[in-house]
Amino acid sequence: MIKNRTAIVALLTGLNLLNYIDRYVVAAVLGKMSGPVAEGGLDLSNLEAGFLGTAFLLGYFLTSPLFGARADRGKRTGLIALGVVIWSVATLATGLTHTFATMAIARICVGIGEASFATLAPTIIDDITPPDQKSRTLAIFYLAIPVGSALGYLLGGVIEARWGWRGAFFMAGGPGIVLGLACLMIAEPARILRDVKVSLVTSLRSLAKLPLFRRAVLGYCAYTAAVSGFAYWAPKYLSEHYAATASFVMQNGILHVVLDTTHALSNKSANIYFGGVTVVAGAIGTIVGGRWADAAMKKGPLITAETAWNSAENNQAINAQLRVCAWGMVIAAPLTFLAFAMPTPTLFFAFTFFAEFGLFLSTSPVSAIGLRSVPPQLRASAMAAMIFSIHLLGDLWSPTVLGLLNDILISVVAMMAVPVVFAVSAYIWWPRKRELAPVTTT
């Protein structure tokens, strides 16, 4: 059995890395995958291509509450292993599809598998980590988001260029099966279990009454909607917005077409550069955000394992963590706006680097808030409710809507929706002093 805390965090972080590689391989190969059938694509419109992101999230958010409710009553490691195997097999199957319908079904199944892992893995890490180290430990786990996302872009772009877009899915799906089965060896941490007589609906109603949890989730919804749309469409936007430009020159009575490739980006280059920016800025932002949140919490009253979850001291610590999330959005919103206004890809990536640093500051604090702002016996349900909400109100529809905006508006105007929603998230997350007092949950 695996009992060592470092080994458990390492295993779950490795799986989270594969999780995000699987997610962002689609964005990396989206241009070729949606191209003409004669060129090996599926001949998808922007709306259909955007819906593939929605299809994944349909499976993801619809099943996460079920996994959360089940895990609050018993063992979690078997559910995690099952989920990892399902998403890995479905990723392999994605590379075998030949129609939009079968592709959508495969992505739904990937979402179902990932729902189990994303809902339950953070609760195990929270169980085995001391209170004053939770944010930084979760930061290690969530470091897999920028690294995995970047690898999804990088590997997807490189493999697609050499072996075609289908090969990218074959690469992404295999390793998860082995690591998923290893989760069966994790020693289940001791914890308070929920009364089996309490229904899922009753648990969700109890969670909805908690102001700090509710506000953390609403801000996370806005954040997720914008980040998902940005990540899904950025490579395609870059390769099209910074494409080679043609001009006509008359020489000796003959009309010549001259291509200016000074600022041109291929799909492969767009994925590599965007992935590189994401992994570096995201890794730095995730680590800094985790340490900042733990340091901010330590400035208030001493928080120990025995501190009541609904005490004024705990609520003050949560507000300190919310402020870190809000500052991340304050940084990201204007910088993302400026990035889309830049005339060259070099300037775009420069502004995007610092914008993504701000975005990833909130990665570990918001999850820690979701776990510490609820009763201990409802933590798996709380994580499931958070996942359900951010997808229903966030990225379930944002790739599709942004695809539609790109169909009816010029791309640079359509993409400006992203920084606007970042600003909304900053406003929602900013701490309110009135929420320091304990609340009544009955």
C-alpha atoms as one frame of an Amber mdcrd trajectory, in Angstrom:
protein
   0.000   0.000   0.000   1.106   3.582  -0.680   1.033   5.500   2.638   3.771
   8.106   2.188   2.297  11.606   1.713   4.914  12.639  -0.855   4.340   9.484
  -2.916   0.559   9.972  -2.899   0.844  13.625  -3.962   3.354  12.654  -6.680
   1.078   9.933  -8.092  -2.009  12.130  -8.121  -0.044  15.044  -9.604   1.242
  12.788 -12.369  -2.305  11.762 -13.196  -3.420  15.388 -13.162  -0.657  16.079
 -15.675  -2.079  13.423 -18.017  -5.546  14.794 -17.343  -4.654  18.199 -18.784
  -2.605  16.794 -21.652  -5.734  14.905 -22.736  -7.861  18.049 -22.484  -5.655
  20.365 -24.508  -4.587  17.991 -27.254  -7.933  18.869 -28.858  -7.083  22.579
 -28.939  -3.643  21.795 -30.383  -5.009  19.842 -33.367  -8.275  21.749 -33.764
  -7.298  23.389 -37.063  -6.357  20.147 -38.825  -9.091  18.106 -37.172 -11.805
  20.515 -38.315 -10.344  20.846 -41.835 -11.701  19.376 -45.098 -12.303  15.629
 -45.316 -10.036  15.479 -48.363  -7.165  16.624 -46.130  -7.934  14.145 -43.355
 -10.171  16.382 -41.246 -13.791  16.110 -40.156 -14.982  19.242 -42.038 -16.291
  20.994 -38.911 -17.653  24.520 -38.618 -16.359  26.762 -35.820 -19.608  26.092
 -33.963 -19.145  22.308 -34.202 -15.470  22.565 -33.246 -16.436  24.617 -30.214
 -19.102  22.078 -29.253 -16.440  19.375 -28.850 -15.290  21.293 -25.776 -18.879
  21.422 -24.605 -19.326  17.672 -25.226 -16.381  16.877 -22.973 -17.855  19.052
 -20.247 -21.311  17.482 -20.535 -19.874  14.185 -19.340 -17.635  15.955 -16.849
 -20.080  18.142 -14.988 -23.148  15.870 -15.128 -21.376  13.002 -13.358 -19.187
  14.902 -10.874 -21.971  15.308  -8.241 -22.618  11.559  -8.408 -18.969  10.765
  -7.759 -18.854  13.319  -4.942 -21.961  11.972  -3.222 -20.714   8.406  -3.472
 -17.229   9.297  -2.174 -18.583  11.088   0.923 -20.007   7.726   1.985 -17.046
   5.417   1.389 -13.758   4.651  -0.322 -12.453   6.972  -3.042  -9.408   5.241
  -4.548 -11.415   2.707  -6.565 -13.549   5.468  -8.065 -10.422   7.422  -9.014
  -8.854   4.382 -10.711 -12.065   3.656 -12.627 -12.293   7.238 -13.826  -8.692
   7.358 -15.050  -9.103   4.137 -17.050 -12.343   5.422 -18.633 -10.822   8.745
 -19.751  -7.676   7.029 -21.104  -9.589   4.491 -23.196 -11.926   7.223 -24.467
  -8.943   9.368 -25.492  -7.566   6.486 -27.534 -11.002   6.078 -29.106 -11.060
   9.778 -30.045  -8.255   9.138 -32.539 -10.380   6.491 -34.282 -13.446   8.646
 -34.974 -14.497   9.722 -38.472 -17.642  11.776 -37.845 -18.631  14.719 -35.688
 -21.163  12.566 -33.787 -18.685   9.839 -32.803 -16.095  12.458 -31.869 -18.630
  14.143 -29.580 -19.505  10.805 -27.918 -15.833  10.039 -27.308 -15.267  13.445
 -25.710 -18.308  12.948 -23.443 -16.762   9.692 -22.196 -13.426  11.439 -21.551
 -15.345  13.945 -19.420 -17.029  11.202 -17.383 -13.686   9.630 -16.524 -12.028
  12.908 -15.612 -14.962  13.903 -13.386 -14.167  11.148 -10.904 -10.500  12.079
 -10.644 -10.932  15.860 -10.480 -13.632  15.565  -7.819 -11.891  13.140  -5.482
  -8.110  13.573  -5.809  -8.006  17.018  -4.089  -9.946  15.679  -1.103  -7.365
  12.952  -0.517  -4.543  15.514  -0.670  -6.462  17.739   1.743  -6.893  14.814
   4.170  -3.172  14.030   4.363  -1.853  17.641   4.540  -1.424  19.865   7.666
  -3.649  22.997   7.707  -0.785  25.484   7.216   0.489  23.630   4.111  -2.738
  22.912   2.244  -2.521  25.699  -0.358   1.111  25.043  -1.252   0.517  21.264
  -1.432  -2.512  21.783  -3.649  -0.317  24.148  -5.675   1.967  21.190  -6.422
  -1.028  19.139  -7.526  -2.397  21.998  -9.649   1.030  22.728 -11.111  -0.004
  19.963 -13.497  -2.564  22.343 -15.033  -0.117  24.702 -16.773   2.462  21.978
 -17.387  -0.109  19.480 -18.690  -1.896  22.126 -20.751   1.395  23.234 -22.277
   2.412  19.651 -23.024  -0.986  19.133 -24.641  -0.271  22.077 -26.946   3.385
  21.185 -27.525   3.053  17.434 -28.016  -0.195  17.812 -29.918   1.331  20.344
 -32.298   4.523  18.343 -32.875   2.826  14.958 -33.280   0.099  16.396 -35.518
   2.751  17.868 -37.817   4.560  14.527 -38.107   1.927  11.801 -37.771  -1.383
  13.619 -38.138  -3.958  14.741 -35.585  -5.110  11.196 -34.797  -1.643  10.243
 -33.573  -1.842  12.953 -30.904  -4.788  11.190 -29.243  -3.067   7.798 -29.389
  -0.074   9.327 -27.591  -2.205  10.967 -24.910  -4.400   7.998 -23.992  -1.977
   5.180 -23.189  -0.065   6.142 -19.991  -3.166   6.854 -17.899  -4.250   3.221
 -17.786  -1.100   2.134 -15.926  -1.043   5.060 -13.473  -4.788   4.786 -12.899
  -4.510   1.217 -11.667  -1.740   2.304  -9.278  -4.338   4.407  -7.428  -5.797
   1.181  -6.043  -2.655   0.942  -3.880  -3.224   4.274  -2.080  -4.057   3.831
   1.619  -7.379   5.597   2.180  -6.920   8.437   4.752  -9.129   8.456   7.839
 -11.989  10.977   7.644 -15.531  11.796   8.748 -18.089  10.096   6.506 -21.481
  11.519   5.642 -24.633   9.937   7.012 -25.867   7.585   4.285 -29.427   8.846
   4.886 -28.588  12.371   3.726 -29.559  12.862   0.068 -27.475  14.574  -2.582
 -30.075  17.343  -2.954 -30.023  18.033   0.796 -26.226  18.259   0.773 -26.246
  20.701  -2.138 -28.839  22.874  -0.396 -26.656  23.010   2.706 -23.646  24.052
   0.628 -25.615  26.752  -1.184 -26.362  28.462   2.170 -22.657  29.130   2.836
 -21.763  32.675   1.612 -18.011  32.156   1.297 -18.402  28.884  -0.567 -21.099
  30.378  -2.775 -18.991  33.424  -3.712 -15.892  31.344  -4.320 -17.876  29.174
  -6.732 -19.500  32.108  -8.579 -16.145  33.814  -9.118 -14.718  30.490 -10.257
 -17.561  30.167 -12.792 -16.651  33.474 -14.454 -12.945  32.623 -14.318 -13.491
  29.181 -15.860 -15.694  30.482 -18.666 -13.061  32.980 -19.778 -10.022  30.724
 -19.313 -11.644  27.863 -21.221 -12.616  30.034 -24.168  -9.154  31.621 -24.203
  -7.282  28.300 -24.061  -9.527  26.564 -26.586  -9.369  29.211 -29.313  -5.982
  30.902 -28.751  -3.848  28.632 -31.030  -6.322  28.923 -33.920  -6.637  32.679
 -33.324  -2.860  33.105 -33.387  -2.276  31.112 -36.586  -5.049  33.035 -38.389
  -4.563  36.532 -36.915  -0.813  36.489 -37.510  -0.921  34.682 -40.855   1.217
  35.720 -43.803  -0.202  38.746 -45.626  -0.337  39.041 -49.408   0.303  42.166
 -51.452   0.419  42.788 -55.186   3.405  44.387 -56.905   3.641  45.342 -60.589
   7.075  44.702 -62.096   7.837  45.061 -65.788   4.169  44.964 -66.600   3.654
  41.695 -64.684   1.557  41.497 -61.515   3.356  39.615 -58.721   1.981  38.339
 -55.423   4.331  39.016 -52.499   3.860  37.278 -49.149   4.976  39.055 -45.983
   5.860  36.339 -43.439   7.561  38.663 -40.931   4.944  38.027 -38.216   3.436
  34.809 -39.584   2.755  31.842 -37.277   1.997  28.295 -38.379  -0.410  26.156
 -36.345   2.584  24.198 -35.019   4.450  27.366 -33.980   1.342  28.866 -32.384
   0.883  25.742 -30.253   4.563  25.581 -29.270   4.831  29.244 -28.279   1.469
  29.368 -26.509   2.285  26.142 -24.699   5.691  27.455 -23.662   4.224  30.655
 -22.257   1.527  28.685 -20.444   3.889  26.237 -18.778   6.368  28.851 -17.515
   3.923  31.567 -16.462   1.418  29.022 -15.161   3.990  27.143 -13.088   5.312
  30.340 -11.522   1.797  31.673 -10.881   0.593  28.407  -9.342   3.524  28.134
  -6.925   3.445  31.841  -6.008  -0.341  31.705  -5.512  -0.100  28.716  -3.176
   2.640  30.279  -1.066   0.950  33.687  -1.063  -2.343  32.153   0.114  -0.653
  30.222   2.944   1.306  33.330   3.989  -1.820  35.519   3.916  -3.672  33.004
   6.060  -0.866  32.946   8.650  -1.165  36.712   9.198  -4.531  36.149  10.866
  -5.527  33.965  13.835  -3.772  30.621  14.239  -5.526  27.943  12.167  -5.083
  24.338  13.294  -6.685  21.014  12.471  -9.037  21.580  15.413 -10.246  25.027
  14.255 -13.986  24.955  13.596 -14.740  25.188   9.877 -17.506  27.755  10.552
 -15.576  29.965  12.988 -14.731  33.650  12.525 -11.028  32.703  12.496 -11.515
  30.248   9.642 -13.672  32.722   7.707 -10.959  35.370   8.041  -8.427  32.918
   6.601 -10.772  32.170   3.699 -11.167  35.875   2.956  -7.377  36.223   2.857
  -7.234  33.474   0.261 -10.056  35.041  -1.748  -8.058  38.269  -1.938  -5.203
  36.364  -3.614  -7.661  35.041  -6.223  -9.084  38.526  -6.826  -5.651  40.111
  -7.269  -4.819  37.473  -9.855  -7.792  38.607 -11.932  -6.932  42.273 -11.429
  -3.573  41.485 -13.037  -4.953  39.257 -15.805  -7.891  41.312 -17.122  -6.086
  44.403 -18.501  -3.062  42.430 -19.702  -5.234  40.005 -21.686  -7.020  42.972
 -23.282  -3.677  44.460 -24.315  -2.425  41.104 -25.630  -5.262  40.849 -28.154
  -4.585  44.439 -29.269  -0.928  43.777 -30.088   0.177  43.960 -33.741   2.863
  41.250 -33.505   2.945  37.760 -31.943   6.020  38.716 -29.886   4.094  41.434
 -28.084   1.058  39.160 -27.779   3.103  36.512 -25.964   4.832  39.095 -23.764
   1.527  40.395 -22.398   0.035  36.893 -22.278   2.908  35.677 -20.092   2.091
  38.126 -17.299  -1.648  37.671 -17.802  -1.318  33.909 -17.318   0.823  34.467
 -14.241  -2.155  36.358 -12.781  -4.626  33.685 -13.879  -2.771  30.851 -12.199
  -2.369  32.682  -8.879  -5.886  31.521  -7.988  -5.503  27.851  -8.944  -4.685
  26.358  -5.541  -6.308  28.994  -3.246  -9.777  28.614  -4.777  -9.725  24.835
  -4.298  -8.499  25.230  -0.720 -11.353  27.676  -0.110 -13.870  25.198  -1.485
 -12.643  22.537   0.935 -12.221  24.661   4.085 -15.497  26.632   3.819 -17.752
  23.566   4.226 -18.392  20.891   6.883 -15.704  18.146   6.782 -18.213  15.416
   5.934 -19.300  17.297   2.803 -15.925  18.052   1.251 -16.199  15.585  -1.646
 -19.713  16.842  -2.339 -18.421  20.433  -2.122 -15.682  19.733  -4.669 -18.248
  18.019  -6.887 -20.662  20.961  -6.530 -17.869  23.364  -7.416 -16.956  21.351
 -10.509 -20.619  21.015 -11.526 -21.185  24.762 -11.176 -18.071  26.023 -12.949
 -18.876  23.848 -15.931 -22.624  24.468 -16.048 -22.178  28.236 -15.682 -18.666
  28.473 -17.128 -16.834  26.412 -19.710 -19.729  24.187 -20.751 -20.868  26.906
 -23.115 -17.926  29.323 -23.465 -15.959  27.515 -26.257 -19.162  27.240 -28.280
 -20.203  30.854 -27.677 -16.725  32.140 -28.462 -16.754  30.047 -31.633 -20.073
  31.643 -32.594 -18.657  35.123 -31.881 -15.707  34.301 -34.116 -18.167  33.336
 -36.863 -20.070  36.649 -36.729 -17.383  39.155 -35.604 -13.781  39.787 -36.526
 -11.639  37.584 -34.315  -9.875  40.313 -32.347 -13.224  41.811 -31.296 -14.685
  38.406 -30.430 -11.713  37.532 -28.205 -12.098  40.755 -26.192 -14.950  38.988
 -24.352 -12.256  37.104 -22.421 -10.738  40.014 -20.417 -14.208  41.420 -19.705
 -15.208  38.201 -17.942 -11.891  38.135 -16.059 -12.823  41.532 -14.605 -16.201
  40.165 -13.498 -14.416  37.346 -11.653 -12.192  39.851  -9.825 -15.243  41.734
  -8.575 -16.981  38.587  -7.325 -13.910  37.269  -5.522 -12.982  40.491  -3.737
 -13.466  39.855   0.049 -16.459  41.258   1.980 -16.081  41.937   5.719 -19.730
  41.064   6.352 -18.926  37.414   5.633 -16.518  37.000   8.555 -19.210  35.990
  11.037 -20.215  32.319  11.339 -23.350  31.341   9.430 -26.335  29.172  10.295
 -26.477  26.071   8.119 -29.781  24.584   9.237
